[in-house]
Amino acid sequence: MKKITSFLALLITLTVTAQNIGYWQQHVDYTMNIDMDVENYQYNGTQKLIYTNNSPDVINQVFYHLQFNAFQPGSEMDIRLQNIADPDGRMVNNIGTKEAPIFESRIAKLKPNEIGFIKVNSLKQDGTDVKYEVIGTILKVTLNTPILPNTKATFDMTFKGQVPLQIRRSGRNSEEGVALSMTQWYPKLAEYDFEGWHANQYIGREFYGVWGDFDVKITIDKNYTIGGTGYLQNPDEIGHGYSDKPVKHKKKVKKLTWHFKAPNVHDFTWAADPDYIHDKIKGENDVTLHFLYKNNKENIENWKKLQPKTAELLAYFNKHIGPYPYKQYSVIQGGDGGMEYGMCTLITGNRSFGSLVGVTSHEFAHSWFQFILATNEIKHEWMDEGFTSYISSRATNEILNQNKENPNAGSYRGYIRLVKSGLEEPLTTYADHYTYNFAYGAAAYSKGAVFLAQLGYVIGEENLEKTIKKYYQDFKFKHPTPNDIKRTAEKVSGLQLDWYLTYFVKTTASIDYAIESANDNKIILKRVGKMPMPIDLEVTYTDGSTENFYIPLRMMLGKKPTSATILKDWSWTSPTYSLTTTKTIKTVEIDPSGLMADVDSTNNSFGIEMK
């Protein structure tokens, strides 16, 4: 009896344990001290990293990103620039003509004192030297002792870095005169998740990181003002607009040490310049909004006007996605366009007011979709760029009173242009591996935005709003995957949506429906494109009345909320669909809302010209 009881107890324990094996993610704690020389743009650093292995796996090696190494002649970023047909214009020089361009990589021309690098001088695991190898922008570390599940390891590193000339996002002396844009600047531990290590070479595009707490001290020339990730711990020692009381620094003091702490973020970024103007205002939920920008008379007015609009953006995203969880956000002039980072963004500042609001709207929205939800941008960049484009276009439309009927119409046009170009690749393509930069941009930004906007067409606008909020609430700080947004939409709507994710994301199948014929009171519809969809149909009769019809897609096993007349469902195996009305038909139009991404709208109407 004792043996049976023991066996049952063991069986129950194993069963419960198996049932509890679910989501996990790794954790890092960084403590870094940086000494920056603003004369030669080199810096020395120490880093203590405590790595917590929350996975069920035994870890025998770890990987770091050394992304500044990409800014060297012969790097993978350099070679990619030399071989892609449409390189990023910010990273090349045109030594040909406008009509016959010949592109030359700017990285290939960097001199030794202009390149970027991160050189690891020493690395210890739990106090003992450990073997490591630099492979491009990756540091491969072979551990002395495996890190067991639910245990920690401490890594102590000393390193030296050099800030490259401004090439892409990171660097010194940007075109707008910003001294230091310090992004991707430190040895950053790669993410390890249920798929394994994500130790991807840095080619210049998207990112993925481990959540953790950062404690960073930056020592720099006292005349430089810093903005970036985290909360400044010593504002009354620093001043520079962070303290509410005047701060005078002793003449003999040449450098100041800025101390930042950033809880629960997956990156740390900063920018510095001796001529920054620093303003701050309070936004919703007592969030402090910082603005750091160059003292340029032509742009000061726009940057002042931007500030209350940024507070409006915060309120919009809080309402339509979910509450921003931190107590500060910084909009900083720097970089080479616009790029989101933890608690901050770097944007170029010499813009019109509308452009300044637009880029801030987009980069600020990234805080929700990338720095709080944090999908793996290397593999699922459309979930970040696309969802951000969707919501930021709607936010800008509202706060600038643009009154656009469809704020995402530009994304639809961009996606359809991509389809018609013949250069489309599936959204499952690695972000850095698209054959053309044009195809990447249109896919990640435009098609990704259409995924959400069109999802509203499929499940109903109210269900889409609920889906976005539930997705954020359920998956913030959890690295969601494409299946997670699909399952969230299914739970909200009660509809089956695997077909939608598979067709739109994993293939290049396009949507094209046509009215094959419409006579008296009979209509025949035809599916021309390969991707099936539910259909909204508007019919106007000869007596002037109008009736809306809804044709469910059988694979959905249900229908969206609608006031339209609901017809029998349409199976994907049937190329045509017939319906009979009770009155004589005058005009027929497929999808009058324009929210279905039909790539050929010329065959969507009968009896009237296209709107």
PyMOL commands that set and color helices and strands:
alter all, ss='L'
color gray80, all
select helices_A, chain A and resi 2-20+67-70+76-83+89-91+107-109+235-238+284-286+297-320+353-369+377-399+409-421+431-433+437-459+461-475+482-493+498-506+554-556+601-603
alter helices_A, ss='H'
color red, helices_A
select strands_A, chain A and resi 27-37+42-53+59-65+92-94+103-105+117-125+128-129+131-135+138-147+151-162+171-172+180-182+188-189+191-193+196-198+212-221+225-228+231-232+255-265+270-273+276-283+287-294+328-333+338-341+344-347+513-519+522-527+535-541+546-551+565-566+576-580+585-590+605-606
alter strands_A, ss='S'
color yellow, strands_A
deselect
rebuild
show_as cartoon
